[in-house]
Amino acid sequence: MSSVESHEEQLSQSDPSSSPNSCSSFELIDMDAGSLYEPVSPHWFYCKIIDSKETWIPFNSQDSQQLEEAYSSGKDCDRRVVPTDGGRYDVHLGERMRYAVYWDELASEVRRCTWFYKGDKDNKYVPYSESFSQVLEETYMLAVTLDEWKKKLESPNREVIILHNPKLMVHYQPVAGSDEWGSTPTEQGRPRTVKRGVENISVDIHCGEPLQIDHLVFVVHGIGPACDLRFRSIVQCVNDFRSVSLNLLQTHFKKAQENQQIGRVEFLPVNWHSPLHSTGVDVDLQRITLPSINRLRHFTNDTILDVFFYNSPTYCQTIVDTVASEMNRLYVLFLQRNPNFKGGVSIAGHSLGSLILFDILTNQKDSLGDVDSKKDLPSIFMDQGDTPTLEEDLKKLQLSEFFSIFEKEKVDKEALALCTDKDLQEMGIPLGPRKKILNYLRIRKNSVGINRPTPKSPAGANMSNIPKESEFCSSTNGTGNDEHLDVGIGQVPVKYPRLIYKPEIFFAFGSPIGMFLTVRGLKRIDPNYKFPTCKGFFNIYHPFDPVAYRIEPMVVPGVEFEPMLIPHHKGRKRMHLELREGLTRMSMDLKNNLLGSLRMAWKSFTRAPYPALQASETAEETEVEPESSSEKPSDVSTEENLVAVKQEAPPIHVGMLNGGQRIDYVLQEKPIESFNEYLFALQSHLCYWESEDTVLLVLKEIYQTQGIFLDQPLQ
């Protein structure tokens, strides 16, 4: 206790508040001593709750400078709203709060920081409040100018801060309660380091994002509220995707950035899970959910059931309405905040989100084109045998007496599929039969599509005279002002809303589109089909992704070919893939050499020994050896030629879904992933958010539409 008391006595003697002459002595100091003091440079931070713990994150240097300029301007400072983080957040200076612009997120506290102390359980520094930081700065200035240290301060939370010297300043936490002597907490407990100025703490501060936005991409998530193994939301995953894109622009588009040809690509998340589960369906599910294995059942209700929701007409309508309206809302809001934006728009979907976007895109209508754009819709090839005639269908419905009416009006099955209730009424069909006919057409359309299956034509037949199924696709209400186009691919019968823009490219990550189209009964996609309003389509997947399926085999079903291999972002193939290919070539060479040697040995054994020809045996051997030796390199050269031909094969035409370019693109697995495919299957489905190869392909294709290419093409 004596050492503590003596130390407290020293502190009290050095405390300026206990010295009556401290102010007068400060007034009498020499002006040269004041030159040692330099005001601290403030930096702005915001607080986020990460893992139920407050974490203070610095604004990038560009945003912090803007906030400081607005703070220092003095005029209406409290009413100022400063956009930060590329315009995705607004900071209200008066409230010291940070609000998200494009999505729902809890507001976070903002602080102008100058003094910091080390946190409890980690090495991250925590900023003091602005008011107490000002007290610390005034005390520090006094200590520097007077050269009198060991200043002691007590914070509003009864924390003790001692300034021993400019390089040693410590912070003591208060101890709960007081002893029987009524002593107050001083330097009890473990001291923590105190730092002045952001430059003295270890924290990463980024320079900021380019102001120019070249392209806008909306990203739609898949099933469930979590998008990766860390159970992060779509907002956090898209933040990672955006950060990777900014880094790749600096490394792979360096020349274009130096020439100020490009700025950046903005990625905005689209959330449909929250609106879907806010309809009250969770309460209904909870009533019928069994109490056992509660966590697993909750996970199933919250995640896997989204697939079944999308196949339900009621909730499918909610999902497509939410996705389309949210993208339209974000687009309008983005243009309001970026009035000078003249770039294009693309869309990207992960997992089920890609299927939602695919269905929306197939049901868009090109407002600039004519109504005959329905001919561009995909053809469906069904193997169902002979199709019943209209007379046979009416006989099944016990409505044969109305066949003469249809025959008189020259209405066949395809024309009947286009008829509405009003059309049937005008033909004189009573209400009851009308309902039967319309119900039959609706059931038939939902099961196999409303179109006639394309019959198999004999060889040499003129296929141009045979109408495609897509030529008979109808709208839901029989008018030209329909809200969507029914492409007859087994989609849920809902009204697909219109997008107020035309996407340039559609990127699908880990997409089950191919599987869903097959389950819906689609055998083949017409090579001439393309989205009505979107020119590009890229199906990107990891080779071990259990949810991903290919698209190209549905366009060219009779040809087997590999997908396009996405280059590594650092160039070349991954080392283990090159090693695997090298070993494959080596084994082929060994196999060819071994076969050549066996052929030579076999010929020497099977050759008959004629005594009369012994004299010319040497000549025969000289003839055979070059022949056999020529066989060996010919075999090897044949294999090499096959490999060369395989590598130099002409590009495969995979239809117009991606403007004539390839559709399926596969990532290269990492070396550790190649050891066990099953172990990394789930991770492979969630790897796209932080995949540099995926992001680089997206950037490359986007900027190619603007005539801007990579600094060095990747091999």
Disulfide bonds with the S-S distance in Angstrom:
none
